[in-house]
């Protein structure tokens, strides 16, 4: 019989079995990205088992502005927006296809022009329909994980800038600690020079979907 005190600890999961997100290095009882129960030991950040940020995060929950965040509908992630752009382009192509077919009918006796207008319209209609279907699939996939609203504190921030041609894009990564003591890093695409990125040691409410931080509502505590 194996002594419980000498039994090997459970193997730490590298990725969440539900959303496939990479899990933090320290053991957590739930996935920070989709709150799927993992059945592992809860993260402990101190010998006492309680985070030094616990009290401050609890004050966020008790703040009068916290209930007001329930009505906030954050903008979706970059993939969702790309899906919307694909749907828009598909609708534009369908509109052009209708115009092309209508033009072919107006031309009447010009058989060759009518043929080409109809052929072009059909081709554009197929391309537009495919873009709409593709955009819908992208949007569905990007919202497959639940939208989570949790009180938390931004612990750290890093950024990654990619240069493409004459421009570039910056993606920020924020490490956030939540009320249950779990920590995780979330990505946040930069919104351009007109928007200041969130700073470290910022308390508030994080709206996340999967590994994406959608918005962080600052609550001063």
PyMOL commands that set and color helices and strands:
alter all, ss='L'
color gray80, all
select helices_A, chain A and resi 54-62+67-71+78-107+111-142
alter helices_A, ss='H'
color red, helices_A
select strands_A, chain A and resi 147-164+167-178+183-189+202-209+212-218
alter strands_A, ss='S'
color yellow, strands_A
deselect
rebuild
show_as cartoon
